[in-house]
Amino acid sequence: MPIRSVFRNSALLSKLVTADQLEQAMLTAGVATENAAGTAVSAAEVDDAVLANRLIEMGILTPYQAAQIKAGRTKFELGPYIVTDSLGQGGMGQVFKGVHRVMGRECAIKVLPLHKATADATANFMREIRTQAQLDHPNLVRAFDAGCEGSINYLVVEYVPGVDMRKLVRRQGPLTQQQAASVVMQAARGLDYAHKRGLVHRDVKPGNILVTSQGMAKVSDLGLAGFLYDAENDPRAGKIVGTADYLAPEQIRSPGEVSHLIDIYSLGCTLYYAVCGKVPFPGGTARDKARRHCSDTPWHPRRFNAELNEEFVEVIADMMEKDPKARIQSAAEVVARLELWAEDAVPITPRTIIRSPWSAPPVPSGADDEKENLQDTDGEESASGEGSASQMSQGTAPVASGETAPMKGRSKSLPITATAAPPPLTSQEVITRTLMISIPLSMLAGALIAAVAFWFWR
């Protein structure tokens, strides 16, 4: 009589493993496992961890599914989709990798957890679903399906095997001029398609641009997007919406009068980050960043990447003009300006992703719903707590702020120059400068003491 355990019971209840498959895994795992006496253990004696690994080796379970089953969780279905992995968790949702039970197509499933499904959040989620359903472009993450499993709403989009630009730069350092031009040019193509249909993204940033190992780029997360012609039905119209590190000045001063040009500014900040490895205005609070977007100029990009040429830097500066009228006027123009460098781009090969040692969230069930609101704001500080998640890009959750008061500041942009405070000194530089000052002073003091002593004893 086989030993019953949480793992074995949960594996059968999940319907991912049949009784025959479980028995086969137990038998083969037992043959491969020796006890203290050096003989193969019986099927009933097989450790759950060994059994789980065997089911993974047989291709019956994924590592994520095995870990969830070990914890006694049995729900892996959302409509016709089977959840196979966790891709990320943002301020307003969780994103899972899944596969259609019949078609076998991999996808990403964005879920609105029950404890966050307020009337407003649900309305915004449905708005995102309908917005994304109207778009079909190779440089935009496509929507496949949407549905409701019990009380859990979900959106199914294409799965992009890669990593978002923010994680890519953090792991591998700044991109080359050619690589950055290729990725941003592709993102601009997707945005141009959306802009021509009256849609403004409103949260363009590195975390929302997914990059594959072949160098293909796709803009993701339309959770904060809105149609310019439908402002009266947009609950975020007239509010400061987006991520503080990439907000256009007019988004801050007059959020009720924005246009597609805010996406051009944000894309310029994204290009700056791609080649510098830093946001234009690091440090400070969200309010500090907003003020600096309105009045300050960032460090010259060549300070962080000496291989950039001035023509390329001019493109960044033209995209980041504080005056919308002086800014590059369309995403199509961005494409044309960057084509020169994008043609020579070498495909980006993201390094192997190291899985997090922390437990991945379970599939929401409505009854056993996780209530944590995890948010990583490193390098992308947000202004408030409303947002959405799309694939792995949503380790940093975009947010929307209810502030509507414009901030004062110059509207005319200056060329990108080194106007920020100098970088802090290293410990070695501090010691060197201290010695350079203290040694001459001590010598002077010694000479004065000697002179006084000579005069006194004369």
Buried (B, 14 or more C-beta within 10 A) or exposed (E): EEEEBEBBEBBBBBEBBEEEBBEBBBBBBBEEBEEEEEEBBBBEBBEBEBBBBBBBEBEBBBBBBBBBBBEEBBBBBBBBBBBBBBBBBBBBBBBBBBBBEEEEEBBBBBBBBBEBBEEEBEEBBBBBBEBBBEBEBEBBBBBBBBBEBEEBBBBBBBBBEBBBBBBBBBEBEBBBBBBBBBBBBBBBBBBBBBBEEEBBBBBBBBBBBBBBEEBBBBBBBBBBBBBBEEEEEBEBBBBBBBBBBBBBBBBBBEBEEBBBBBBBBBBBBBBBBBBBBBBBBBEEEBBBBBBBBBBBBBBBBBBBBEEBEEEBBEBBBBBBBBEBEEBBBBBBBBBEBBEBBBEEBEEBEBEEEEEEEEEBBBBBBBEEBEEEBBBBBEBBBBBBEBBBBBBBBBBBBBBBBEBEEBBEBEBEBEEBEEEBEEEEEEEEEEEEEEEEEEEEEEEEEEEEEEEEEEEEEE
